[in-house]
Amino acid sequence: MVTYRSTRGRAPEIGFADTLLGGLAPDGGLYLPDAWPSLDGLPEGDYSAVAAAVMAPFVAGSIDQDSFVEMVAEAYATFRHAEVCPLVELEDGHYLLELFHGPTLAFKDVALQLVGRLFDHELRRRNERITIVGATSGDTGSAAMDSVRGSELIDMVILFPQGRTSEVQRRQMTTLDAPNVHAVAIDGTFDDCQDLVKAMFADEPFRDRVRLSAVNSINWARVMAQLVYYVWAVQQLGRGQQPTTFCVPTGNFGNVFAGHGARRMGLPVDRLIVASNTNDILTRLLVSGEMRAEQVVPTLSPSMDIQISSNLERLLFELLGEDGAATEALLRTFRQTGVAALTSDQHQQLVAEFVGGRCSDDETLSIIADVQQRHGMLVDPHTAVGIGTARAQRRADETVVTLATAHPAKFPDAVEQATGIRPALPEHLADLFERDEQVSRLPNDLTMVEDFVESVRR
């Protein structure tokens, strides 16, 4: 049975169910499995069958297999494409893995449709209820709220940066008609929202009083579910043990860390290409070995407008020899000074697996236009950043899968600016702009946000 330990090294090891409900470890760290299970002997079937098999070792001892298989099947039955995450060839040797066919049109659905069901299952078993508070740069919020709306055992508050999401992203959060989900616009950046969530977890009396849990990718269950589509893509390519490279548009590092996890489990992954927009702290880290936080710049790809990537902590823990104290010290230095550096050996270890690249807004628009003209396909700005970075970094003999992370209709203004075509929302969201919005607006103030959370939980 896999158990889970904290990247800070000061919390006890626990099983999957406690990891799921806890989200962030009591010492402020992120949970990681104590060992990576092997991918040997996986079935080749539909997406649900592959997903259940990949994730089974991670939940063993906490959730019985029959119940888990049923939850996985229910989660992916909500997707609009029969293959759940179809693989589409863009150009010779370069593929797009479409992760946006879920209810809220973004890759976050792949994990959160399952995580919502896992939460409900475990809370019913324990006869408990929780309060989930999350931060979103745009897509996590709507996917999380959709996955738990109507639950009698979960109250959810999602913080998002005022004016820094697309209108579609905002409305997907603010038009959900359910008594247990609440959208809150914060006067600040995504990093401010994320800091508020971490501060609430650090406030132990508050955390215990409201039974606080997390739904961001700091929650291990999110990463676990995202591992699957890397395995699925390699299976669909039929490349056997030939290595495949993945290009991942990323801000908070959770999506690309899932690819690293799949590699640790034995998936033949050659390189992981980290695709950034102007907020390119991850690319700069890969080039220089130094993390240096800069001002967050609003871009056409707002889900990546981040300077503090939470999930990087999981990788740093490995690079620092799984030394929790050293990991905590490095991150403390970074938070206090805005700068932290890896040693030369640690940097070499990092670039042996990862490479980074960036695209400006002008380059993003050019890529969207090029893909439409050459292939008759519309892509959202985050996917365009991935395509552009993959093209720039790809070796001549390399097979690359770029993760297509959102439906183009989530960012219609950028797509229309680039192509003159305004992508239509799918039928189930066609009336999104006619629905009434319900949203609260708060300053970047911990006390006021905590008071709000207490006021809405049932």
C-alpha positions as CSV (number, residue, x, y, z in Angstrom):
1,M,0.0,0.0,0.0
2,V,1.3,3.4,-1.0
3,T,1.5,5.9,1.9
4,Y,2.1,9.7,1.6
5,R,4.7,11.9,3.2
6,S,5.2,15.7,3.3
7,T,7.8,17.6,1.4
8,R,8.6,19.5,4.6
9,G,9.4,16.2,6.5
10,R,7.6,17.1,9.7
11,A,4.2,15.4,9.2
12,P,3.4,11.8,9.8
13,E,3.0,9.5,6.8
14,I,-0.7,8.8,6.0
15,G,-2.9,6.8,3.7
16,F,-4.7,8.0,0.5
17,A,-8.0,9.0,2.1
18,D,-6.4,11.2,4.7
19,T,-4.2,12.7,2.0
20,L,-7.3,13.5,-0.1
21,L,-9.2,15.2,2.7
22,G,-6.2,17.0,4.2
23,G,-4.9,18.5,0.9
24,L,-1.9,20.4,2.4
25,A,0.2,18.6,5.1
26,P,0.0,20.0,8.6
27,D,3.6,21.2,8.4
28,G,2.8,23.2,5.2
29,G,4.3,20.7,2.8
30,L,2.8,18.9,-0.1
31,Y,2.2,15.2,-0.1
32,L,4.1,12.7,-2.2
33,P,3.9,8.9,-2.4
34,D,6.6,7.2,-0.4
35,A,7.3,5.1,-3.5
36,W,6.2,5.2,-7.1
37,P,4.3,2.1,-8.3
38,S,5.2,0.4,-11.6
39,L,3.1,0.7,-14.7
40,D,3.9,-2.9,-15.7
41,G,0.9,-5.0,-16.8
42,L,-1.5,-2.2,-17.7
43,P,-4.6,-3.1,-19.7
44,E,-5.2,-1.6,-23.1
45,G,-8.9,-0.5,-23.1
46,D,-11.0,2.6,-23.0
47,Y,-9.8,5.6,-21.0
48,S,-11.7,4.6,-17.8
49,A,-10.2,1.2,-17.7
50,V,-6.6,2.5,-18.2
51,A,-7.3,5.2,-15.6
52,A,-8.5,2.8,-13.0
53,A,-5.5,0.6,-13.5
54,V,-2.9,3.4,-13.3
55,M,-4.4,4.9,-10.2
56,A,-5.3,1.7,-8.3
57,P,-2.0,1.4,-6.4
58,F,-2.3,4.9,-5.1
59,V,-5.7,4.3,-3.5
60,A,-5.2,0.7,-2.3
61,G,-6.1,0.2,1.3
62,S,-8.3,3.3,1.4
63,I,-11.0,2.7,-1.3
64,D,-12.2,-0.7,-2.4
65,Q,-11.5,-1.5,-6.0
66,D,-15.1,-2.0,-7.2
67,S,-16.2,1.4,-5.8
68,F,-13.1,3.0,-7.3
69,V,-13.7,1.6,-10.8
70,E,-17.3,2.7,-10.6
71,M,-16.3,6.3,-9.6
72,V,-13.8,6.5,-12.4
73,A,-16.4,5.3,-15.0
74,E,-18.9,7.9,-13.7
75,A,-16.3,10.7,-13.8
76,Y,-15.4,10.1,-17.5
77,A,-18.9,9.5,-18.6
78,T,-19.4,13.3,-18.2
79,F,-17.0,14.0,-21.1
80,R,-18.4,14.9,-24.5
81,H,-15.8,12.8,-26.5
82,A,-16.0,9.0,-26.6
83,E,-12.2,8.8,-26.1
84,V,-12.3,11.3,-23.2
85,C,-8.8,12.7,-24.1
86,P,-8.4,12.2,-27.9
87,L,-5.0,12.4,-29.6
88,V,-4.9,14.5,-32.8
89,E,-2.0,14.8,-35.2
90,L,-1.1,18.4,-35.8
91,E,1.9,17.9,-38.1
92,D,4.3,15.1,-38.7
93,G,5.6,13.8,-35.4
94,H,3.7,16.5,-33.4
95,Y,0.4,15.7,-31.7
96,L,-2.2,17.5,-29.6
97,L,-3.7,15.7,-26.6
98,E,-7.1,17.3,-26.3
99,L,-7.9,17.6,-22.6
100,F,-10.9,20.0,-22.8
101,H,-13.9,17.7,-23.5
102,G,-15.1,17.8,-19.9
103,P,-18.0,19.8,-18.5
104,T,-16.1,23.1,-18.0
105,L,-13.9,22.8,-21.2
106,A,-10.5,22.6,-19.5
107,F,-8.0,20.0,-18.5
108,K,-8.9,20.5,-14.9
109,D,-12.0,18.4,-15.5
110,V,-10.0,15.3,-16.1
111,A,-8.9,15.3,-12.4
112,L,-11.7,17.1,-10.7
113,Q,-14.6,15.1,-12.0
114,L,-13.0,12.2,-10.2
115,V,-11.8,14.1,-7.2
116,G,-15.3,15.4,-6.4
117,R,-16.6,11.9,-6.4
118,L,-13.7,10.7,-4.2
119,F,-14.4,13.5,-1.7
120,D,-18.1,12.6,-1.5
121,H,-17.4,8.8,-1.2
122,E,-15.0,9.2,1.7
123,L,-17.1,11.8,3.6
124,R,-20.1,9.6,3.4
125,R,-18.1,6.7,4.7
126,R,-16.9,8.8,7.6
127,N,-20.2,10.7,8.1
128,E,-18.2,14.0,8.0
129,R,-18.4,17.2,6.1
130,I,-15.6,19.6,5.0
131,T,-15.0,23.1,3.7
132,I,-12.9,23.4,0.6
133,V,-11.2,26.7,-0.2
134,G,-9.3,27.0,-3.5
135,A,-7.5,29.6,-5.5
136,T,-7.8,29.7,-9.3
137,S,-6.2,31.5,-12.2
138,G,-9.3,30.7,-14.2
139,D,-10.0,27.0,-14.9
140,T,-9.6,25.1,-11.6
141,G,-12.4,27.1,-10.0
142,S,-15.2,26.3,-12.4
143,A,-14.1,22.6,-12.7
144,A,-13.9,22.2,-8.9
145,M,-17.3,23.9,-8.4
146,D,-18.9,21.8,-11.0
147,S,-17.5,18.6,-9.5
148,V,-19.1,19.2,-6.1
149,R,-22.1,21.4,-6.7
150,G,-25.2,20.2,-4.8
151,S,-23.1,18.1,-2.4
152,E,-24.6,18.0,1.1
153,L,-21.2,17.3,2.7
154,I,-19.0,19.9,1.0
155,D,-19.0,23.7,1.1
156,M,-16.7,25.3,-1.4
157,V,-15.2,28.8,-1.7
158,I,-13.1,29.6,-4.7
159,L,-10.9,32.7,-4.8
160,F,-10.0,34.2,-8.2
161,P,-8.1,37.4,-9.2
162,Q,-10.5,40.2,-10.0
163,G,-10.3,41.2,-13.7
164,R,-7.6,38.6,-14.5
165,T,-9.7,35.8,-16.0
166,S,-11.5,35.5,-19.3
167,E,-15.2,36.4,-19.1
168,V,-16.1,32.8,-19.9
169,Q,-13.9,31.6,-17.1
170,R,-15.5,34.0,-14.7
171,R,-19.1,33.3,-15.7
172,Q,-18.5,29.5,-15.4
173,M,-17.8,30.2,-11.7
174,T,-20.3,32.9,-11.0
175,T,-23.4,31.4,-12.7
176,L,-23.5,28.0,-11.0
177,D,-26.8,27.8,-9.2
178,A,-25.9,25.7,-6.1
179,P,-26.1,26.6,-2.4
180,N,-22.7,25.0,-1.5
181,V,-20.4,26.8,-4.0
182,H,-19.3,30.4,-3.8
183,A,-17.1,32.5,-6.1
184,V,-15.0,35.3,-4.6
185,A,-13.2,37.9,-6.6
186,I,-10.0,39.1,-4.8
187,D,-8.4,42.4,-5.4
188,G,-5.0,41.1,-6.4
189,T,-3.2,38.4,-8.5
190,F,-3.5,34.6,-8.6
191,D,-0.4,34.5,-6.4
192,D,-2.3,36.6,-3.8
193,C,-5.2,34.2,-3.9
194,Q,-2.9,31.2,-3.5
195,D,-1.1,32.9,-0.6
196,L,-4.5,33.4,1.1
197,V,-5.3,29.8,0.8
198,K,-1.9,28.7,2.2
199,A,-2.4,31.2,5.1
200,M,-5.8,29.7,6.0
201,F,-4.2,26.3,6.1
202,A,-1.4,27.7,8.4
203,D,-4.1,29.1,10.7
204,E,-4.6,25.9,12.7
205,P,-7.6,27.0,14.8
206,F,-9.5,28.2,11.6
207,R,-8.4,25.1,9.7
208,D,-9.8,22.8,12.4
209,R,-12.9,24.8,13.0
210,V,-14.1,24.7,9.4
211,R,-12.6,21.3,8.5
212,L,-10.5,22.9,5.8
213,S,-9.5,20.9,2.7
214,A,-7.9,21.8,-0.7
215,V,-8.9,21.2,-4.3
216,N,-5.9,23.0,-6.0
217,S,-3.2,20.9,-7.5
218,I,-1.5,21.0,-4.0
219,N,-4.0,18.1,-3.4
220,W,-2.2,14.9,-4.4
221,A,-5.4,13.4,-5.9
222,R,-5.3,16.0,-8.6
223,V,-1.8,15.0,-9.7
224,M,-2.7,11.3,-9.5
225,A,-5.5,11.7,-11.9
226,Q,-3.4,13.7,-14.3
227,L,-0.8,11.0,-14.5
228,V,-3.2,8.9,-16.5
229,Y,-3.4,10.9,-19.7
230,Y,0.4,10.7,-20.2
231,V,0.0,6.9,-20.1
232,W,-3.0,7.1,-22.4
233,A,-1.2,9.2,-25.0
234,V,1.7,6.8,-25.2
235,Q,-0.7,3.9,-25.5
236,Q,-2.6,5.6,-28.3
237,L,0.7,6.4,-30.2
238,G,1.6,2.7,-30.1
239,R,5.3,3.5,-29.6
240,G,6.0,0.7,-27.2
241,Q,9.2,1.6,-25.3
242,Q,10.2,4.3,-27.7
243,P,10.5,7.6,-25.7
244,T,8.0,10.3,-26.2
245,T,8.4,14.0,-25.3
246,F,5.6,16.1,-23.9
247,C,5.1,19.8,-24.1
248,V,3.0,21.2,-21.3
249,P,1.7,24.8,-21.0
250,T,2.0,25.4,-17.2
251,G,1.9,28.0,-14.5
252,N,1.5,26.1,-11.2
253,F,3.6,23.1,-12.3
254,G,1.0,20.5,-11.4
255,N,0.3,19.4,-14.9
256,V,3.9,18.9,-15.9
257,F,4.8,17.3,-12.5
258,A,2.2,14.6,-13.3
259,G,4.2,13.8,-16.4
260,H,7.3,13.6,-14.3
261,G,5.4,11.2,-12.0
262,A,4.4,9.0,-15.0
263,R,8.1,8.9,-15.9
264,R,9.0,7.8,-12.4
265,M,6.5,5.0,-12.8
266,G,8.3,3.8,-15.9
267,L,6.6,5.5,-18.7
268,P,9.1,6.0,-21.6
269,V,9.1,9.9,-21.5
270,D,12.2,11.5,-23.1
271,R,11.8,15.1,-22.1
272,L,9.2,17.4,-20.6
273,I,9.0,20.8,-22.2
274,V,7.7,23.5,-19.9
275,A,5.9,26.1,-21.9
276,S,5.5,29.6,-20.3
277,N,4.1,33.0,-21.3
278,T,5.7,36.3,-20.3
279,N,5.5,35.2,-16.7
280,D,8.4,32.8,-17.3
281,I,9.9,32.1,-13.9
282,L,10.0,28.3,-14.7
283,T,11.8,28.8,-18.0
284,R,14.3,31.1,-16.3
285,L,14.8,28.5,-13.6
286,L,15.6,25.9,-16.2
287,V,18.0,28.2,-18.0
288,S,19.9,29.6,-15.0
289,G,19.2,27.3,-12.1
290,E,17.8,30.3,-10.2
291,M,14.3,31.1,-9.1
292,R,13.6,34.9,-9.3
293,A,10.1,36.2,-8.8
294,E,9.1,39.2,-10.8
295,Q,5.9,41.2,-11.1
296,V,2.9,39.2,-12.6
297,V,2.1,40.5,-16.0
298,P,-1.5,40.1,-17.4
299,T,-1.4,38.1,-20.7
300,L,-3.7,36.5,-23.2
301,S,-3.1,33.2,-21.4
302,P,-4.2,34.1,-17.9
303,S,-4.1,30.7,-16.3
304,M,-0.3,30.9,-16.6
305,D,0.0,34.4,-15.1
306,I,1.8,33.0,-12.0
307,Q,5.2,33.7,-10.4
308,I,5.0,31.3,-7.5
309,S,4.4,27.7,-8.8
310,S,3.2,25.6,-5.8
311,N,3.8,22.2,-7.3
312,L,7.5,23.0,-8.0
313,E,8.0,22.1,-4.3
314,R,7.4,18.5,-5.1
315,L,10.2,18.5,-7.6
316,L,12.5,20.5,-5.4
317,F,12.1,18.0,-2.7
318,E,13.4,15.3,-5.0
319,L,16.3,17.5,-6.3
320,L,17.3,18.2,-2.7
321,G,17.7,14.5,-1.9
322,E,14.2,14.3,-0.3
323,D,15.4,16.4,2.6
324,G,12.4,18.1,4.0
325,A,14.3,20.6,6.1
326,A,16.4,21.7,3.1
327,T,13.3,22.1,1.0
328,E,11.6,24.2,3.6
329,A,14.7,26.4,4.0
330,L,15.0,27.0,0.2
331,L,11.4,27.9,-0.1
332,R,11.6,30.2,3.0
333,T,14.5,32.0,1.4
334,F,12.6,32.4,-1.9
335,R,9.5,33.8,-0.1
336,Q,11.5,36.2,2.0
337,T,13.8,37.5,-0.8
338,G,12.2,36.5,-4.1
339,V,15.3,34.7,-5.1
340,A,16.6,31.1,-4.5
341,A,19.2,29.1,-6.4
342,L,19.9,25.4,-7.0
343,T,23.4,24.0,-6.8
344,S,25.2,23.2,-10.1
345,D,24.5,19.4,-9.5
346,Q,20.8,20.0,-8.8
347,H,20.5,22.2,-11.9
348,Q,22.1,19.6,-14.1
349,Q,19.7,17.0,-12.7
350,L,16.8,19.3,-13.5
351,V,17.7,20.0,-17.1
352,A,18.4,16.3,-17.8
353,E,14.6,15.9,-17.8
354,F,13.1,19.3,-18.4
355,V,13.6,22.1,-20.9
356,G,11.7,25.4,-21.0
357,G,10.5,28.0,-23.5
358,R,8.3,31.0,-23.6
359,C,5.9,32.8,-26.0
360,S,4.9,36.5,-25.9
361,D,1.3,37.6,-26.6
362,D,2.2,38.6,-30.1
363,E,3.8,35.2,-30.7
364,T,0.7,33.5,-29.2
365,L,-1.6,35.3,-31.6
366,S,0.6,34.4,-34.5
367,I,0.6,30.7,-33.6
368,I,-3.3,30.7,-33.2
369,A,-3.5,32.3,-36.7
370,D,-1.0,29.9,-38.2
371,V,-2.7,26.8,-36.8
372,Q,-6.1,28.0,-38.1
373,Q,-4.6,28.8,-41.6
374,R,-2.6,25.6,-42.0
375,H,-4.8,23.1,-40.2
376,G,-8.3,24.6,-40.1
377,M,-8.2,24.2,-36.3
378,L,-8.9,26.8,-33.5
379,V,-6.7,26.6,-30.4
380,D,-6.9,28.6,-27.2
381,P,-3.9,30.8,-26.2
382,H,-2.5,28.4,-23.6
383,T,-2.4,25.6,-26.1
384,A,-0.9,28.0,-28.6
385,V,1.9,28.7,-26.1
386,G,2.5,25.0,-25.9
387,I,2.5,24.5,-29.7
388,G,4.9,27.4,-30.2
389,T,7.3,26.2,-27.5
390,A,7.2,22.6,-28.8
391,R,8.0,23.8,-32.3
392,A,10.9,25.9,-31.0
393,Q,12.4,23.2,-28.7
394,R,11.7,20.0,-30.7
395,R,14.6,18.0,-32.0
396,A,14.5,16.7,-35.5
397,D,13.8,13.1,-34.6
398,E,11.6,13.7,-31.6
399,T,7.9,12.7,-31.3
400,V,6.2,15.4,-29.3
401,V,2.7,15.5,-27.7
402,T,1.6,19.0,-26.7
403,L,-1.2,19.1,-24.1
404,A,-4.2,21.1,-25.4
405,T,-5.4,22.5,-22.1
406,A,-8.6,24.4,-22.9
407,H,-11.4,24.8,-25.4
408,P,-10.9,27.8,-27.7
409,A,-14.4,29.1,-26.7
410,K,-13.0,29.7,-23.2
411,F,-10.9,32.5,-24.6
412,P,-13.0,33.8,-27.6
413,D,-11.5,37.3,-27.6
414,A,-7.9,36.1,-28.2
415,V,-9.0,33.6,-30.8
416,E,-11.1,36.1,-32.6
417,Q,-8.3,38.7,-32.5
418,A,-5.9,36.2,-34.1
419,T,-8.2,34.6,-36.7
420,G,-11.3,36.8,-37.1
421,I,-13.4,33.8,-36.0
422,R,-15.2,33.8,-32.7
423,P,-15.4,30.2,-31.4
424,A,-18.9,29.2,-30.2
425,L,-19.5,27.6,-26.8
426,P,-20.7,24.0,-26.9
427,E,-24.5,23.5,-26.6
428,H,-24.5,22.8,-22.8
429,L,-23.0,26.3,-22.2
430,A,-24.6,28.2,-25.1
431,D,-26.7,30.3,-22.7
432,L,-23.8,31.2,-20.4
433,F,-24.0,34.9,-21.0
434,E,-27.7,35.0,-20.2
435,R,-27.3,33.4,-16.8
436,D,-27.4,35.5,-13.6
437,E,-24.1,35.9,-11.9
438,Q,-23.5,35.6,-8.1
439,V,-20.1,36.7,-6.9
440,S,-18.6,38.3,-3.8
441,R,-15.7,40.8,-4.0
442,L,-13.1,41.0,-1.2
443,P,-9.8,42.8,-0.6
444,N,-6.6,40.8,-0.3
445,D,-7.1,40.5,3.5
446,L,-6.9,37.2,5.3
447,T,-9.3,38.1,8.2
448,M,-12.0,39.2,5.8
449,V,-11.7,36.1,3.7
450,E,-11.8,33.8,6.7
451,D,-14.9,35.6,8.0
452,F,-16.5,35.1,4.6
453,V,-15.7,31.4,4.6
454,E,-17.2,31.0,8.1
455,S,-20.3,32.9,7.0
456,V,-21.2,30.7,4.1
457,R,-20.4,27.3,5.4
458,R,-23.4,25.3,6.4
